[in-house]
């Protein structure tokens, strides 16, 4: 795998923690999360954000909020769960260790 491919793989693996970090700031739809990540310089498609949210939901780290029955998956508003907050805190602690190990 070339350098660009390796960096793309790292970005994919960091996507779920990035989505959790956005939810930490409040309830959001997939489109809102995608917009915020792109504004921060992280390219992500809204369709991929929906996939990440589905995984986080199955893991109990994010939960959709109640919406009318006529709502679609793209309308769902997600919130961080208590487990999601704990997971994000543990990730940040590990991330700090990794970035320290990388050094200047």
N, C-alpha and C positions, 0 to 999 in steps of 0.2 A: 504494500500500500504506500502510495506517495505521500508527501507532506500534506498536501491539500486534503486528501482522503482521510488522513489521520486527524486533522483538525475538524473536519466535518463530523467524524465519529465522536470526538470529544464534545462538540456542540450538541449532538443528538442526546448524549448521555446526561448533559447538563440541563436539558430542556425541562424535565419534570421539576427539578428544584427551582428553576427560574419561574415556572408557572406557580409553584407554591409561594414563592417570594412575592409575586404580584397579588395573590389572594390574601396574603398577610396584610395588605394595605386596604382590604375591603372586598365585598362581594363584587364579582365581575362575570361578564359573559366571555365566551371564547374569543369573540371579535375584539372586545376591549383588551383582553390579555395580549392578543396578537398585536394590536395597535401599540400598546405600551412597550412591548418587547422590541418591535421594529423601531420605535422612537428612541429606544436605548441603544440601537445599533445591532440588534440580534435579529437576523432574518429568520422568520418562521411564517408558515402558511397557517391560516385559520383552521384549515382542515386538520393539520397536524396538532394544533392546540386542542381540538376536540378529542383526538386520540389520546393525548397526554391526560386530559381531564377524565376520560373514561378509565384509564389505568389508575389514576389517583383516586377515583371514586371506588373502584373495586378494592383498592388497598385500604380504604377507609381514611384517606388523608385529605380528601375534599368531598363536599356533598352539595348536590343541587338544592336550591331553595324551591319552595312551593310556587308553582305557576299555574295559570289556567290550563285545563285539559287540552285546549287547542294549540298549545305551545309546541314548538319543534325543538330538536336537540340544539340548534343554533341559538334559540331564545333562552335556554337555561342559564340561570344565574348561579354561579358556584361560590361557595364559601369554604374557608379553611376549617378543618375540624381540629379538635384538641390534639389528636394523634398527628395531624398534619403539622401543627405548630411544633410539637416535640421532634418530629422527623426533620423539619427545617432547621431547628436549633442544633441538632446533632450533626446535620450536614455542614452547617456553617463552622462548627467546631473542627470537624475533619478538614474542611476546606482551608481554614486558617493554618492547620498543621501542614497541609500540602504546599500552600503558597510560601510558608516559611522555609520548607525544605528546598523549594526551587531557588531560593535566595536571589540576590541581586544579579 
